[in-house]
């Protein structure tokens, strides 16, 4: 084609068209990370085939990063959650930092809250007065570890401590000796005592110096058969690619003496957004244990996310040895304890992670479910007995307590959003997202059956009929008349409810750690098996006469359903919400 033939045609694309231009940002201020000379690295060929040891540091690293640090009650709630999930190593605080942390450690020991197979860990700096106070906090514990750290990186040696390498190493060695001396003096035979050391900011410390300090610490501790030492190599600030992080771990694992008596622990932070990858590659490179927090809570961009790491193993057919089967309960408890929300797009746990808004995605998911059922039937097995293969869903949502109907079968975003807008704008009801999804499915069924336009009046009529029985439409086996709650000195609530059940007047009683828990206990007495999945509430207006709307998601006899209650009294509104869900389950 001649040049004249191109006249009037679009200009052809060339490589030069896509060249990026200089940003103008001050890149000269920053240097590259240091590579590791390890040409015969072996970690790229390895796979993770079993769960590592886990340590949760939610109560220490996670708590210290909160805008509003946990109260003792919230700390206990988090500790109990971690125990229920199956964590066997839990860092519970920094006892020498203040009375709050010290008192919490004492409380879980003295109240017998620590199972005998759970090891608690406490952190201390390498100062004698702090070490003594730290060890004192552990008196009477079954299994306990003191975690000592000091900064070893060049910038800290030069700027913060103004000490030589020998000075920094001596801090670690002397601190280790003091831990041993105070443990011998304070702790009795009933305590199985362990020791952990961290060369802080390992990612910025010269490898040969990190090795020298760790060896010096081990010379004091003398690890041997039955006397393990935990060497934790923290990415206090994430500074390199996950591959370089793995190289550093393989180098340390190869060069440490007494390796068979060392638990090599990885502690990534997420400054580069790659903490999960860094932890996984470090395990492939020889690490034995991972320290992190639920949902990645922690300083700056957070510690590594234990939920994502555990579920990543699960999705590959590896048992994480941690129970994530009720992920909404885990998320709800974490949000309460941290007073911070988990993002709706958070891997595995966010409200939207199993939700398809795209029509093509919905179609592929539906076909995937159909294919699973056909494959299982042909093999004479159940769907749960065959390999999971559904497009766009890396795991079966049911395995973490989600329902297909409420999470996967959804309308388009605009349809759900429009319905939610009508209820909020016209009736002051701000439905939780998953309840929006559930109700949009009900509206969709109506439009499929009847056709035509669904008006705001129609939407409200369907909503009332589905969730809010009234004198003109008194459906449901249970109607609430009155309820009264009392709280004893231990914080246990006892609830007495007068109600109509199956047409008969009854009095129901139950107890729990709140009115809702107590009501579930009371309902068990009439054969209703209900479990709380989510709870939200809001006021519908301002002023003394304002009403509250309570929304409760429950698992009832295998069904996952939402209920709503509206009342001037928030407790009564929550009880009505439970009744709404229970009545719906029996329709």
Buried (B, 14 or more C-beta within 10 A) or exposed (E): EEEEEEEEEEEEEEEEEEEEEEEEEEEEEEEEBBEBEBEEBEBEEBEBEEBBBBBBBBBBBBBBBBEEBBEEEBBBBBBEBBBEBBBBBBBBBBBBBEEBBBEBBBBBBEEEBBEEEBBBBBBBBBBEEBBBBBBBBBBEBBBBBBBBBBBBBBEBBEEEBEBEBEEBBBBBBBBBBBBBBBBEEBBEEEBEBBBBBBBBBBBBBEBEBBBBBBBBBBEBBEBEEEEBBBBBBBBBBBBBBBBBBBBBBBBBBBBBEBBEBBBBBBBBBBBBEBBBBBBBBBBBBBBBBBBBBBBBBBBEBBBBBBBBBBBBBBBEEBEBBBEBEBBBBBBBBBEBBBEBEBBEEBBBBBBBBBBBBEEEBBEBBBEBBEEBEEBBEEEEEEBEEBEBEBBBBBBBBBBBBBBBBBBBBBBBEEBBBBBBEBBEEEBBBBBBBBBBBBBBBBBBEBBEEEEEEBEBEBBBBBBBEBBBBEEEEEEBBBBBEEBEBEEEEEEBBBBBBEBBBEEEEBEBEBBBEBBBBBBBBBBEEBEBEBBBBBBBBEEBEEEEEEBBBBBBBBBBBEBBBBBBBBBEEBBBBBBBBBBBBBBBBBE
